[in-house]
Amino acid sequence: MSLAPPLPDPALPPVRINLFSDTQSRPTAAMRQAMAAAEVGDEQRGEDPTINALCARMAALLGKDAAMFLPSGTMCNEIAILTHCRPGDEILAHESSHIATSEGGAPSALAGARVVGLAGARGQFSPETLRAALTSRDYRYAAPQTLIAVEQTANFGGGSVWPRDALDAIADLARECGISTHMDGARLLNAVVASGVPAAAMARGYTSVWLDFTKGLGAPIGAVLAGSHAFIDAAWRWKQRLGGAFRQGGIAAAACLYALDHHVARLAEDHQNAALLAARLAEIPGLSVTPPETNLVFFEITGDGDAETLARRLRAAGVLISVMGPKRGRAGLYLDISRADVETAAEAFRQAARGL
């Protein structure tokens, strides 16, 4: 299994429909114009007005006191973990969460903290599962449990949306036990658009939360981490240590501001296209499709074939997907993928799935 896009092969036709991930989205012409026109300054000295405007807006959107601009979502996760945890600490998160599966072991490599994976359907764990995993804070033989993390939406759970009641129940239990909470909000606004629940309401009980702009929102770089003033002050030292501070970073922040103004409501189109693609794939013999809640479509090959073979056949037809397991694949929908692209991709799937 490889989650990395294959290197270009001159023997293959160009990729016409890139469903590898919503990370493949590209800035629009209007977004590029906004970047070119951005007012900038030295971010490390607090003098970049565009970054300052973005952070103020994001703090309000997420219901927190303060925010900081970072290059990537993974850096948001790791700076949050470094701020919350100390070497030897334990983090409780879903077993398929990004921090457990997709960040190169960074929690242990950087913070010396281990992630304990919790089971649960659709990339979500229940309060009961969480409670069963908790250890007594007085039990000195166990690692201190200092952080509970959720992922909204849950990527490997099919892009599923945590219900607000479930998020509140997890946060309430953490508060009862004196444990900090962190929300990986890589696709948080997909959850907001799908559910109608405001971002601040979802993140209400969470000590830290972040939003990525490089997926369905279409920006080329940037994520924002938010929390209390004290949390962000402490996180800034890790931002400096890890090289996440900018100079004239307003050029990148302008793309994020443009996305907030123009690309949020249209996430509903990606969800509609995902539903259409899922319906088309469900008609194909040999494929079992998970009904999507947002913009990610997961499917399983039910016959003797495998996902790598399907992906190779699709690539030969100019369609790129992610292989997520021996028989599991994923397609990501985003602003560069039209309804016509979905229909074309579905026909490519139909041809590629023959004999699998």
C-alpha positions in Angstrom: 0.0 0.0 0.0 1.3 3.4 -0.9 -0.4 6.7 0.1 2.1 8.7 -1.9 1.1 9.7 -5.5 3.1 7.7 -8.0 5.9 9.5 -9.8 5.1 10.7 -13.3 5.6 7.9 -15.9 6.2 9.2 -19.5 4.8 5.9 -20.8 1.4 6.6 -19.3 -1.1 9.2 -20.5 -1.3 12.4 -18.4 -3.6 12.4 -15.4 -6.9 13.9 -16.5 -8.9 13.3 -13.3 -6.9 13.4 -10.1 -9.0 11.7 -7.3 -5.9 10.8 -5.3 -6.9 13.3 -2.5 -8.5 16.7 -2.0 -4.9 17.8 -1.3 -4.5 17.8 -5.0 -6.6 21.0 -5.3 -4.9 24.0 -6.8 -5.3 27.7 -6.2 -7.7 29.4 -8.6 -6.7 32.4 -10.7 -8.6 34.7 -8.4 -6.9 33.2 -5.3 -3.5 33.8 -7.0 -4.5 37.4 -7.6 -5.3 37.8 -4.0 -2.0 36.4 -3.0 -0.1 38.7 -5.4 -1.9 41.7 -3.9 -1.4 40.8 -0.3 -0.1 43.3 2.2 2.9 41.7 4.0 5.4 42.3 6.8 7.6 40.3 9.2 5.3 37.7 10.8 7.9 36.7 13.5 7.7 40.3 14.7 3.9 40.4 14.5 4.0 42.8 11.6 2.3 40.9 8.8 -1.2 42.4 8.6 -2.6 39.7 6.4 -1.5 36.9 8.7 -2.8 38.9 11.7 -6.2 39.3 10.0 -6.3 35.6 9.2 -5.5 34.6 12.8 -8.0 37.0 14.3 -10.7 35.7 12.0 -9.8 32.1 12.6 -9.8 32.5 16.4 -13.4 33.9 16.2 -14.5 31.1 13.7 -13.2 28.4 16.0 -14.3 30.1 19.2 -10.9 30.5 20.7 -8.9 33.4 22.2 -5.9 33.3 19.8 -4.5 31.5 16.8 -1.3 31.1 14.9 -0.5 30.5 11.2 1.5 27.4 10.2 2.7 25.9 7.0 0.8 22.6 7.3 -1.7 20.6 9.2 0.8 18.0 10.4 2.8 20.8 12.0 -0.4 22.0 13.7 -0.8 18.5 15.1 2.8 18.1 16.2 3.1 21.6 17.8 -0.1 21.0 19.7 1.2 17.7 20.9 4.6 19.2 21.9 2.7 21.9 23.8 0.3 19.6 25.6 2.7 16.6 26.3 6.0 15.7 27.8 8.2 12.7 27.1 6.6 9.5 28.5 3.1 10.9 28.2 0.2 9.0 26.5 -2.2 10.3 23.9 -5.6 8.7 23.3 -6.9 8.8 19.8 -8.7 6.6 17.2 -6.5 3.8 15.9 -6.8 5.2 12.3 -6.2 8.8 13.3 -3.7 10.9 11.3 -1.4 11.3 14.2 -1.2 7.5 14.6 -1.0 6.5 11.0 0.3 9.3 8.8 2.8 11.5 10.5 5.9 9.3 10.4 5.7 8.5 14.1 6.2 12.2 15.0 4.4 12.1 18.4 7.0 9.7 19.7 9.9 11.0 17.6 9.4 14.6 18.6 7.5 14.7 21.8 8.4 11.3 23.2 4.7 10.6 23.6 2.9 7.5 22.4 -0.4 7.3 20.7 -2.8 4.7 22.1 -5.3 3.7 19.4 -8.9 3.3 20.3 -11.3 1.2 18.2 -14.6 2.4 16.8 -16.6 2.4 13.6 -16.1 5.2 11.0 -12.9 6.5 12.6 -14.7 7.5 15.8 -14.5 6.1 19.3 -17.3 6.2 21.9 -17.1 7.8 25.4 -17.5 4.2 26.8 -14.4 3.1 24.8 -12.5 6.1 26.0 -13.5 5.5 29.6 -12.3 1.9 29.4 -8.9 3.1 28.2 -8.4 5.6 31.0 -6.0 4.8 33.8 -5.9 6.2 37.3 -3.9 9.4 37.6 -2.6 8.0 40.9 -1.3 4.8 39.3 2.4 5.6 39.0 3.2 2.5 36.9 1.2 3.8 33.9 2.1 6.5 31.5 0.5 9.9 32.3 -2.5 10.4 30.0 -2.3 14.0 29.0 -4.2 14.4 25.8 -7.3 13.1 24.0 -7.5 13.7 20.2 -10.3 13.5 17.7 -10.3 14.0 14.0 -13.1 16.0 12.3 -13.8 14.7 9.7 -12.4 11.2 10.3 -10.4 10.6 7.1 -9.9 6.8 7.2 -13.4 6.5 8.7 -14.7 7.5 5.3 -14.7 11.2 5.9 -17.3 10.7 8.6 -18.6 13.6 10.7 -18.4 13.4 14.5 -21.8 14.4 15.8 -21.8 17.4 18.2 -23.2 15.4 21.1 -20.4 12.8 20.7 -17.7 15.5 20.6 -19.2 17.1 23.7 -19.3 13.8 25.6 -15.7 13.1 24.8 -14.7 16.6 25.9 -16.8 16.4 29.1 -15.1 13.1 30.1 -11.7 14.5 29.4 -12.5 17.6 31.6 -13.7 15.3 34.3 -10.4 13.5 34.3 -8.2 16.6 34.0 -7.0 15.7 30.5 -6.5 18.2 27.7 -8.3 17.8 24.3 -7.2 18.4 20.8 -9.2 18.5 17.5 -7.5 17.7 14.3 -9.7 19.8 12.1 -8.1 19.1 8.7 -11.5 18.9 7.1 -13.5 20.7 9.8 -15.4 22.9 7.4 -16.5 19.9 5.4 -18.1 18.7 8.7 -19.6 22.2 9.2 -21.1 22.3 5.7 -22.4 18.7 6.0 -23.9 19.0 9.4 -24.9 22.7 9.7 -23.2 22.9 13.1 -20.8 25.9 13.5 -17.1 25.2 13.9 -17.0 27.0 17.2 -19.8 24.7 18.6 -17.9 21.6 17.4 -14.6 22.8 19.0 -16.2 24.3 22.2 -14.9 21.7 24.6 -11.4 21.3 22.9 -8.3 22.9 24.3 -6.8 23.2 20.8 -8.1 22.9 17.3 -6.9 23.6 13.8 -8.1 24.0 10.2 -6.2 23.1 7.0 -6.6 25.3 4.0 -4.8 23.0 1.5 -7.6 20.4 0.9 -11.1 21.3 -0.2 -10.5 25.0 0.4 -7.9 25.1 -2.4 -5.0 27.1 -0.9 -1.4 26.0 -1.8 -0.1 26.3 1.7 -1.3 27.0 5.3 -3.2 25.9 8.3 -4.2 27.7 11.5 -3.9 26.4 15.1 -6.1 28.0 17.8 -6.5 27.8 21.5 -6.2 30.0 24.6 -3.8 32.9 24.8 -1.6 30.8 27.1 -1.7 27.8 24.8 -0.7 29.8 21.7 2.0 31.7 23.6 3.6 28.3 24.5 3.0 26.9 21.1 4.9 29.8 19.5 8.2 28.5 21.0 7.6 25.2 19.2 6.7 27.0 16.1 10.1 28.8 16.3 12.0 25.6 17.1 10.5 23.7 14.2 11.0 26.4 11.6 7.3 27.1 11.2 7.7 30.9 11.6 7.4 33.1 8.5 8.7 36.4 7.3 6.4 37.8 4.6 3.9 35.0 5.0 0.9 37.2 4.2 1.2 36.0 0.6 0.2 32.5 1.7 -2.3 33.8 4.3 -4.1 35.8 1.6 -5.0 32.5 -0.1 -6.6 31.3 3.1 -8.6 34.4 3.6 -9.8 34.1 0.0 -10.8 30.6 0.7 -12.8 31.6 3.7 -14.7 34.1 1.6 -15.2 32.0 -1.6 -14.6 28.3 -1.1 -16.5 27.3 2.1 -20.1 27.1 0.9 -19.1 25.4 -2.3 -17.8 22.4 -0.3 -21.4 21.2 -0.6 -20.7 20.7 -4.3 -17.9 18.3 -3.4 -20.2 16.4 -1.1 -22.8 16.1 -3.9 -20.1 14.9 -6.4 -18.9 12.4 -3.8 -22.5 11.1 -3.4 -22.8 10.8 -7.2 -19.5 9.0 -7.6 -20.4 6.6 -4.8 -23.8 5.9 -6.4 -22.1 5.2 -9.8 -19.5 2.9 -8.2 -22.1 1.0 -6.2 -23.6 -0.1 -9.6 -20.3 -1.8 -10.6 -20.0 -5.5 -9.9 -17.1 -6.3 -7.6 -17.1 -3.0 -5.8 -18.6 -2.3 -2.3 -18.9 1.4 -1.6 -19.2 3.1 1.8 -21.9 5.9 1.5 -19.9 9.1 1.9 -20.8 11.8 4.5 -18.6 14.4 3.0 -16.1 14.5 0.1 -14.3 11.2 0.4 -15.4 8.0 -1.3 -14.1 4.7 0.1 -14.7 1.4 -1.7 -13.7 -2.3 -1.3 -13.0 -4.8 -4.0 -15.2 -7.8 -3.1 -13.8 -10.3 -5.7 -10.3 -11.9 -6.0 -8.7 -8.7 -7.4 -6.8 -6.1 -5.5 -6.8 -2.3 -5.2 -3.3 -1.9 -6.7 -4.5 -3.6 -9.9 -7.5 -1.4 -10.1 -5.4 1.7 -9.5 -3.0 0.7 -12.3 -5.8 0.2 -14.7 -7.4 3.5 -13.8 -4.0 5.3 -14.1 -3.7 3.9 -17.6 -7.0 5.6 -18.3 -5.8 8.9 -16.9 -7.6 8.6 -13.5 -5.6 8.7 -10.2 -6.9 7.2 -6.9 -5.4 6.3 -3.5 -4.8 2.7 -2.6 -5.7 2.4 1.1 -5.2 -1.3 1.6 -5.0 -4.6 -0.3 -8.6 -4.3 -1.4 -9.5 -0.7 -0.3 -9.4 2.5 -2.3 -10.3 6.1 -1.9 -11.4 8.9 -4.2 -11.2 12.5 -3.0 -13.5 15.2 -4.4 -12.6 18.9 -4.5 -13.1 22.1 -6.4 -11.1 21.0 -9.4 -13.4 18.0 -10.0 -16.6 18.7 -11.9 -19.8 16.6 -12.2 -18.7 15.7 -15.7 -15.3 14.5 -14.3 -17.2 12.3 -11.9 -19.2 10.7 -14.8 -16.0 10.2 -16.8 -14.2 8.7 -13.8 -17.1 6.3 -13.1 -17.0 4.9 -16.6 -13.2 4.4 -16.2 -13.9 2.5 -13.0 -16.5 0.4 -14.8 -14.0 -0.6 -17.4 -11.1 -1.1 -15.0 -13.1 -3.2 -12.6 -13.8 -5.9 -15.2 -12.5 -9.2 -14.1 -11.6 -8.1 -10.6 
